[in-house]
Amino acid sequence: MIHSSVVIHPTAKINCSSLSIGEGSVINANCVIEGYKISIGRNLWMDEGAVIGGGSCHDPVAFLKAGHWLHMGRASQINIARGVTIGDEVGIGIQTQIFTHGAYLNELQGFPVQFAPVTIGSNVWLPNAWVNPGVTINSNVVVAAHSLINRDLPAGCLAGGSPAKVIKENYYP
């Protein structure tokens, strides 16, 4: 169910088996929402070119469950192939990429393959970051711009780098 107050730009593309978007949401030009099961709370903001979906997004295990006030910056992407859970008040900054799978070359020939869900708590800011499969980012976390998150981040931390490491613990709120 898409709330009657949701504004969807005419160039946005939506292709979902099951979709729920709460009141006050805005989906701007050239955005894409595709996948098996997507549920997003109120006040979603998708800036131009933001994408929810990606490879394998129509598999029965693919989902996005996001709380209220999810803001996605221009050209950001959430790949939902193995499931993404996001709390309230989360900023997915410009060009931030969240992946639930990483594979291209043949696993049977020994090449690396990773498929795993991603969990992001509430009150998280990811500006121009890259999140790998299997990562949990707990609540009240700020990540420095251009960081690669390839391991779990504890609640309340400031993290940054490539790969990201905790810079300050128990820093927020």
Buried (B, 14 or more C-beta within 10 A) or exposed (E): EBEEEBEBEEEBEBEBEEBBBBBBBBBBEBBBBBBBBBBBBBBBBBBBBBBBBBBBBBBEBBBBBBBBBBBBBBBBBBBBBBBBBBBBBBBBBBBBBBBBBBBEEEEEEEEEBBBBBBBBBBBBBBBBBBBBBBBBBBBBBBBBBBBBBBBEBBBBBBBBBEEBEBBEEEBBE
